[in-house]
Amino acid sequence: MISEVFITCAVTGGGPVPSQETVPVTPQEIADAAIEAARAGASAVHLHVRDLKTRRGVLDLGLYQELVKRVRDSDVNPVINLTTGEGCYLALGSPNAPLPLEPQTDMLGALERLVHVEDLRPEICTLDCGSLVSKAGEFVMVNTIGTLRMMAARLQELGVKPELEAFDIGHLMIVQDLVKEGLIDRQPLIQMCLGVGYGAPPDLMTLLAMAHQLPPGAVYSAFAVGPMQLPFVALAPLIGANVRVGLEDNLYLSRGRLANNAQLVQQATEILDRIGVRVMSPNEMREKLKLKVYA
């Protein structure tokens, strides 16, 4: 068990079009939610942007510029963690006729997925370390080892720390290879993501199995989507992990009670306080991870 953790708030995500009004969509809404989450105790904010018409996740440099500026210009100073998950979605046709691809396909080159990171230089950005089959039809999140190597090498050049996201045990084999190949600087930062698609299920035994595959010296977090999000807040420190909450992964404070991001962070801080775990400030998180600050 660890006695102090940092909390990351995943503010909106880039997944299905949100139907709930609590999920922020515009850059101002996302920034306001991130700022409120930081005031509630979040050490870091994990940010996506959404197309203003379709409301789907998108890689739009202008939207990212507006969002990040609003957060950086605020009276709070959370660690900024940008996604690089857009541009890896493959939507096949039917099982009997996979080609041509469906219009929802959104495949970009490795360096194209980093244009907002190159421009804005966040302290952290995610790197999804593997592919994942969705539960929704003929839909796959594709991250080949070649793509990941190229992205990791460029992030190393930029000095932006990757948060290595593992959605299943096998993804940690990729993490181990990236570390062995020298593509990840210093202590690796790893996020174990449970309950996503047909990835690792959100249960204790699976989490322990994943934890046993972490490379030496790693700093890591663990979260689960849906109703297991808040139970994982209490569980994570018991295995040495940091915490993530937010509307990207879970919409509810309790059964039938919709949440906003600040409420989820507040609930997490209360749970951690009750089990004797202190939440780090953003600057303490920066010091722990030796982050480079550009803004």
Secondary structure, 3 states (H helix, E strand, C coil): CCCEECEEEECCCCCCCCCCCCCCCCHHHHHHHHHHHHHHCCCEEEECCECCCCCCECCCHHHHHHHHHHHHCCCCCCEEEECCCCCEEEECCECCECCCCCCCCEECCCCHHHHHHHHHCCCEEEEECCCEECCCCCEEECCCHHHHHHHHHHHHHHCCEEEEEECCHHHHHHHHHHHHCCCCCCCCEEEEEECCCCCCCCCHHHHHHHHCCCCCCCEEEEEECHHHHHHHHHHHHHHCCEEEECCCCCCEEECCEECCHHHHHHHHHHHHHHCCCEECCHHHHHHHHCCCCCC
